[in-house]
Amino acid sequence: MNITIWNEYRHERENVEVKKVYPEGIHHALASFLKEIHHVETATLDEVEHGLTEQLLEQTDVLIWWGHKAHEEVDESVVERVKSRVLDGMGLVVLHSAHFSKIFKSLMGTTCDLKWREADEKERLWVVDPTHPIVEGIDSYIELEQEEMYGEHFDIPVPDETVLISWFEGGEVFRSGVTFKRGNGKIFYFRPGHESYPTYYNKQVQQIIKNGVKWACNNQTPKHQYGNAQPLEKIDEK
């Protein structure tokens, strides 16, 4: 499988504390465990075309997206390029604050807004669909000692599937693992991954991302033809 990991790569270069957690960037932290089983490319915001060229996207089975502070800097033409590939069958895994990315909001058609708080609080991600392949190998819950809180209401369309729900130490809950289908493409949104915390080194979090990538891959789907169509059978004209 060909995986492309897209990351703003701003926090890690501009914030000393974040750099201590992810010295090579969040994209490389994600690549470190995905490249064990897949071919992985990375792309970042400040590259030409944000690194997401037509050629790279055509070769990508699943795109992983992490963004936070520079959503508005993503060029609309690149957003449309990515959206077209998702509708055509490329999988999309949207992580943490990428809920506010242009691509996710465009595919959802809503504000994708939510409540949030940074207070170093505990998070428990509860598995609510234990039969789903995205949580294969995961027990009843994952506990993270420190994470950023996201709370309901999460302004997204009703998900096709809700796989994980989070509880936070401050009392809020959140739909933290949800899936959607758009066109021929499959989308998985997974909440954890604030840049200040070592969440992406957690083996269970890594397992869910691995599972999510596998689930989102849809490269066997045929491309359907649209528009005016010739009949398959002879039509008797009266």
C-alpha positions as a Markdown table, in Angstrom:
| # | Residue | x | y | z |
|---|---|---|---|---|
| 1 | Met | 0.0 | 0.0 | 0.0 |
| 2 | Asn | 1.2 | 3.5 | -0.8 |
| 3 | Ile | 0.7 | 5.9 | 2.1 |
| 4 | Thr | 1.3 | 9.7 | 2.0 |
| 5 | Ile | 1.5 | 11.5 | 5.4 |
| 6 | Trp | 0.8 | 15.3 | 5.2 |
| 7 | Asn | 1.8 | 17.5 | 8.1 |
| 8 | Glu | 1.9 | 21.3 | 8.5 |
| 9 | Tyr | 5.3 | 20.9 | 10.2 |
| 10 | Arg | 5.1 | 24.3 | 11.8 |
| 11 | His | 4.8 | 23.6 | 15.5 |
| 12 | Glu | 7.8 | 21.3 | 15.5 |
| 13 | Arg | 10.0 | 24.0 | 13.9 |
| 14 | Glu | 8.7 | 27.0 | 15.9 |
| 15 | Asn | 8.1 | 25.7 | 19.4 |
| 16 | Val | 11.0 | 24.3 | 21.4 |
| 17 | Glu | 8.7 | 22.2 | 23.6 |
| 18 | Val | 7.0 | 20.5 | 20.7 |
| 19 | Lys | 10.3 | 19.9 | 19.0 |
| 20 | Lys | 11.4 | 17.9 | 22.1 |
| 21 | Val | 8.4 | 15.6 | 21.6 |
| 22 | Tyr | 8.6 | 15.3 | 17.8 |
| 23 | Pro | 12.2 | 16.3 | 16.9 |
| 24 | Glu | 11.7 | 15.2 | 13.2 |
| 25 | Gly | 8.1 | 16.3 | 13.0 |
| 26 | Ile | 4.8 | 14.5 | 13.5 |
| 27 | His | 4.9 | 13.2 | 10.0 |
| 28 | His | 8.1 | 11.2 | 10.7 |
| 29 | Ala | 6.8 | 9.9 | 14.0 |
| 30 | Leu | 3.8 | 8.5 | 12.0 |
| 31 | Ala | 6.0 | 7.2 | 9.2 |
| 32 | Ser | 8.3 | 5.4 | 11.7 |
| 33 | Phe | 5.6 | 2.7 | 12.5 |
| 34 | Leu | 3.7 | 2.8 | 9.2 |
| 35 | Lys | 6.8 | 2.2 | 7.0 |
| 36 | Glu | 7.3 | -1.2 | 8.7 |
| 37 | Ile | 4.4 | -2.5 | 6.5 |
| 38 | His | 3.7 | 0.1 | 3.8 |
| 39 | His | 5.5 | 2.3 | 1.3 |
| 40 | Val | 5.4 | 5.8 | 2.9 |
| 41 | Glu | 5.9 | 9.3 | 1.5 |
| 42 | Thr | 5.7 | 12.5 | 3.4 |
| 43 | Ala | 4.6 | 16.0 | 2.4 |
| 44 | Thr | 4.5 | 19.3 | 4.3 |
| 45 | Leu | 2.8 | 22.7 | 4.0 |
| 46 | Asp | 5.9 | 24.8 | 2.9 |
| 47 | Glu | 6.8 | 22.5 | 0.0 |
| 48 | Val | 5.9 | 23.5 | -3.5 |
| 49 | Glu | 2.2 | 22.6 | -4.0 |
| 50 | His | 2.3 | 21.6 | -0.3 |
| 51 | Gly | 4.1 | 18.5 | -1.5 |
| 52 | Leu | 0.8 | 17.1 | -2.8 |
| 53 | Thr | 1.5 | 17.0 | -6.5 |
| 54 | Glu | -0.9 | 15.4 | -8.9 |
| 55 | Gln | 1.6 | 12.6 | -9.5 |
| 56 | Leu | 2.0 | 11.8 | -5.8 |
| 57 | Leu | -1.7 | 11.8 | -5.2 |
| 58 | Glu | -2.3 | 9.5 | -8.1 |
| 59 | Gln | 0.1 | 7.0 | -6.6 |
| 60 | Thr | -1.4 | 7.4 | -3.1 |
| 61 | Asp | -3.8 | 4.7 | -1.7 |
| 62 | Val | -4.4 | 6.5 | 1.6 |
| 63 | Leu | -3.6 | 10.1 | 2.7 |
| 64 | Ile | -3.1 | 10.9 | 6.3 |
| 65 | Trp | -3.6 | 14.6 | 7.3 |
| 66 | Trp | -2.4 | 16.5 | 10.4 |
| 67 | Gly | -2.9 | 20.3 | 10.6 |
| 68 | His | -3.6 | 22.9 | 13.2 |
| 69 | Lys | -2.4 | 26.5 | 13.0 |
| 70 | Ala | -2.2 | 27.1 | 9.3 |
| 71 | His | -5.3 | 25.6 | 7.8 |
| 72 | Glu | -6.0 | 28.8 | 5.9 |
| 73 | Glu | -2.6 | 28.7 | 4.1 |
| 74 | Val | -3.5 | 25.5 | 2.2 |
| 75 | Asp | -4.2 | 26.5 | -1.4 |
| 76 | Glu | -7.7 | 25.9 | -2.6 |
| 77 | Ser | -6.5 | 24.2 | -5.8 |
| 78 | Val | -4.6 | 21.6 | -3.7 |
| 79 | Val | -7.8 | 21.1 | -1.6 |
| 80 | Glu | -9.8 | 20.4 | -4.7 |
| 81 | Arg | -7.1 | 18.1 | -6.0 |
| 82 | Val | -7.2 | 16.0 | -2.8 |
| 83 | Lys | -11.0 | 16.1 | -2.7 |
| 84 | Ser | -11.2 | 14.8 | -6.3 |
| 85 | Arg | -8.9 | 11.9 | -5.4 |
| 86 | Val | -11.0 | 11.0 | -2.3 |
| 87 | Leu | -14.1 | 11.0 | -4.4 |
| 88 | Asp | -12.3 | 8.8 | -6.9 |
| 89 | Gly | -11.3 | 6.2 | -4.2 |
| 90 | Met | -8.3 | 7.4 | -2.3 |
| 91 | Gly | -8.7 | 6.8 | 1.5 |
| 92 | Leu | -8.3 | 9.7 | 3.9 |
| 93 | Val | -7.3 | 9.5 | 7.6 |
| 94 | Val | -7.9 | 12.8 | 9.4 |
| 95 | Leu | -6.0 | 13.3 | 12.7 |
| 96 | His | -6.7 | 15.5 | 15.7 |
| 97 | Ser | -7.0 | 19.2 | 14.9 |
| 98 | Ala | -7.3 | 18.5 | 11.2 |
| 99 | His | -11.0 | 18.4 | 11.9 |
| 100 | Phe | -10.7 | 22.1 | 11.0 |
| 101 | Ser | -8.7 | 21.5 | 7.8 |
| 102 | Lys | -10.2 | 22.8 | 4.5 |
| 103 | Ile | -10.3 | 19.3 | 3.1 |
| 104 | Phe | -12.3 | 17.8 | 6.0 |
| 105 | Lys | -14.7 | 20.7 | 6.2 |
| 106 | Ser | -15.3 | 20.5 | 2.4 |
| 107 | Leu | -16.0 | 16.8 | 2.5 |
| 108 | Met | -18.3 | 17.1 | 5.6 |
| 109 | Gly | -20.2 | 20.2 | 4.4 |
| 110 | Thr | -20.4 | 21.6 | 8.0 |
| 111 | Thr | -18.3 | 23.8 | 10.3 |
| 112 | Cys | -16.7 | 20.8 | 12.1 |
| 113 | Asp | -16.5 | 23.0 | 15.2 |
| 114 | Leu | -16.2 | 21.7 | 18.8 |
| 115 | Lys | -15.3 | 22.6 | 22.4 |
| 116 | Trp | -11.7 | 22.3 | 23.4 |
| 117 | Arg | -9.4 | 22.9 | 26.4 |
| 118 | Glu | -5.7 | 22.3 | 27.2 |
| 119 | Ala | -5.4 | 21.2 | 30.8 |
| 120 | Asp | -3.2 | 18.1 | 30.7 |
| 121 | Glu | -6.2 | 15.9 | 31.5 |
| 122 | Lys | -6.7 | 12.2 | 31.3 |
| 123 | Glu | -8.5 | 10.8 | 28.3 |
| 124 | Arg | -10.2 | 7.4 | 27.9 |
| 125 | Leu | -11.1 | 6.3 | 24.4 |
| 126 | Trp | -13.9 | 3.7 | 24.7 |
| 127 | Val | -14.4 | 1.2 | 22.0 |
| 128 | Val | -18.1 | 1.3 | 21.1 |
| 129 | Asp | -18.0 | -1.1 | 18.1 |
| 130 | Pro | -15.7 | -3.9 | 19.0 |
| 131 | Thr | -16.5 | -5.8 | 15.8 |
| 132 | His | -15.1 | -2.9 | 13.6 |
| 133 | Pro | -11.7 | -3.6 | 11.9 |
| 134 | Ile | -10.4 | -0.2 | 13.0 |
| 135 | Val | -10.2 | -1.4 | 16.6 |
| 136 | Glu | -8.9 | -4.9 | 15.9 |
| 137 | Gly | -6.5 | -5.8 | 18.7 |
| 138 | Ile | -7.7 | -3.1 | 21.0 |
| 139 | Asp | -9.3 | -3.9 | 24.4 |
| 140 | Ser | -12.3 | -2.0 | 25.9 |
| 141 | Tyr | -10.5 | 1.3 | 26.1 |
| 142 | Ile | -7.3 | 3.2 | 25.6 |
| 143 | Glu | -6.1 | 5.5 | 28.5 |
| 144 | Leu | -3.9 | 8.5 | 27.7 |
| 145 | Glu | -2.6 | 10.3 | 30.8 |
| 146 | Gln | -2.4 | 13.7 | 29.1 |
| 147 | Glu | -4.3 | 15.0 | 26.1 |
| 148 | Glu | -6.1 | 18.1 | 24.8 |
| 149 | Met | -9.8 | 17.9 | 25.5 |
| 150 | Tyr | -12.3 | 18.0 | 22.6 |
| 151 | Gly | -15.9 | 18.1 | 23.6 |
| 152 | Glu | -19.4 | 17.7 | 22.1 |
| 153 | His | -21.2 | 19.0 | 20.2 |
| 154 | Phe | -18.9 | 18.1 | 17.3 |
| 155 | Asp | -20.5 | 19.7 | 14.3 |
| 156 | Ile | -20.2 | 17.0 | 11.7 |
| 157 | Pro | -22.8 | 15.0 | 9.7 |
| 158 | Val | -24.1 | 11.9 | 11.4 |
| 159 | Pro | -21.2 | 9.4 | 10.9 |
| 160 | Asp | -21.6 | 6.3 | 8.9 |
| 161 | Glu | -20.0 | 4.5 | 11.9 |
| 162 | Thr | -19.0 | 5.6 | 15.4 |
| 163 | Val | -16.1 | 3.4 | 16.6 |
| 164 | Leu | -14.6 | 5.2 | 19.6 |
| 165 | Ile | -16.0 | 7.7 | 22.1 |
| 166 | Ser | -13.7 | 9.6 | 24.5 |
| 167 | Trp | -14.3 | 10.6 | 28.1 |
| 168 | Phe | -12.1 | 13.4 | 29.6 |
| 169 | Glu | -11.1 | 14.1 | 33.2 |
| 170 | Gly | -13.1 | 17.4 | 33.1 |
| 171 | Gly | -16.3 | 15.5 | 32.3 |
| 172 | Glu | -16.8 | 16.0 | 28.5 |
| 173 | Val | -17.3 | 13.3 | 26.0 |
| 174 | Phe | -16.4 | 13.2 | 22.3 |
| 175 | Arg | -16.9 | 11.1 | 19.2 |
| 176 | Ser | -13.2 | 10.3 | 18.7 |
| 177 | Gly | -13.3 | 7.6 | 16.0 |
| 178 | Val | -15.8 | 8.1 | 13.2 |
| 179 | Thr | -16.1 | 7.0 | 9.6 |
| 180 | Phe | -17.6 | 8.4 | 6.4 |
| 181 | Lys | -17.9 | 7.5 | 2.8 |
| 182 | Arg | -17.7 | 10.2 | 0.1 |
| 183 | Gly | -17.9 | 9.0 | -3.5 |
| 184 | Asn | -15.7 | 6.0 | -3.8 |
| 185 | Gly | -13.5 | 7.2 | -0.9 |
| 186 | Lys | -13.5 | 6.2 | 2.7 |
| 187 | Ile | -12.7 | 8.7 | 5.5 |
| 188 | Phe | -11.6 | 7.9 | 9.1 |
| 189 | Tyr | -11.4 | 10.8 | 11.6 |
| 190 | Phe | -9.3 | 9.9 | 14.8 |
| 191 | Arg | -9.1 | 12.5 | 17.5 |
| 192 | Pro | -6.0 | 12.0 | 19.7 |
| 193 | Gly | -2.7 | 13.7 | 18.7 |
| 194 | His | -2.1 | 17.1 | 20.2 |
| 195 | Glu | 1.4 | 18.3 | 19.3 |
| 196 | Ser | 2.5 | 18.9 | 23.0 |
| 197 | Tyr | 2.0 | 15.2 | 24.0 |
| 198 | Pro | 3.7 | 12.0 | 22.9 |
| 199 | Thr | 0.4 | 10.4 | 21.8 |
| 200 | Tyr | 1.7 | 9.0 | 18.5 |
| 201 | Tyr | 4.3 | 6.9 | 20.4 |
| 202 | Asn | 1.5 | 5.1 | 22.2 |
| 203 | Lys | 1.4 | 1.5 | 20.7 |
| 204 | Gln | -2.4 | 1.3 | 20.9 |
| 205 | Val | -2.8 | 4.6 | 19.2 |
| 206 | Gln | -0.4 | 3.4 | 16.5 |
| 207 | Gln | -2.4 | 0.2 | 16.1 |
| 208 | Ile | -5.6 | 2.1 | 15.5 |
| 209 | Ile | -3.9 | 4.3 | 12.9 |
| 210 | Lys | -2.5 | 1.2 | 11.2 |
| 211 | Asn | -6.0 | -0.4 | 11.2 |
| 212 | Gly | -7.5 | 2.9 | 10.0 |
| 213 | Val | -5.2 | 3.0 | 7.0 |
| 214 | Lys | -5.9 | -0.6 | 6.1 |
| 215 | Trp | -9.7 | 0.1 | 6.4 |
| 216 | Ala | -9.6 | 3.3 | 4.3 |
| 217 | Cys | -7.6 | 1.7 | 1.5 |
| 218 | Asn | -10.1 | 1.1 | -1.4 |
| 219 | Asn | -7.9 | 0.5 | -4.4 |
| 220 | Gln | -10.0 | -2.3 | -5.8 |
| 221 | Thr | -13.0 | -0.1 | -6.4 |
| 222 | Pro | -13.7 | 0.2 | -10.1 |
| 223 | Lys | -14.2 | 3.6 | -11.6 |
| 224 | His | -17.8 | 4.0 | -12.7 |
| 225 | Gln | -18.9 | 5.8 | -15.8 |
| 226 | Tyr | -21.4 | 8.7 | -15.6 |
| 227 | Gly | -23.3 | 10.7 | -18.1 |
| 228 | Asn | -25.1 | 9.7 | -21.3 |
| 229 | Ala | -24.9 | 5.9 | -21.7 |
| 230 | Gln | -25.4 | 3.6 | -24.6 |
| 231 | Pro | -27.9 | 0.7 | -24.0 |
| 232 | Leu | -26.6 | -2.7 | -23.2 |
| 233 | Glu | -29.5 | -4.4 | -24.9 |
| 234 | Lys | -31.3 | -3.6 | -28.1 |
| 235 | Ile | -34.2 | -1.2 | -27.6 |
| 236 | Asp | -37.3 | -1.8 | -29.7 |
| 237 | Glu | -38.4 | 1.5 | -31.0 |
| 238 | Lys | -42.2 | 1.7 | -31.2 |
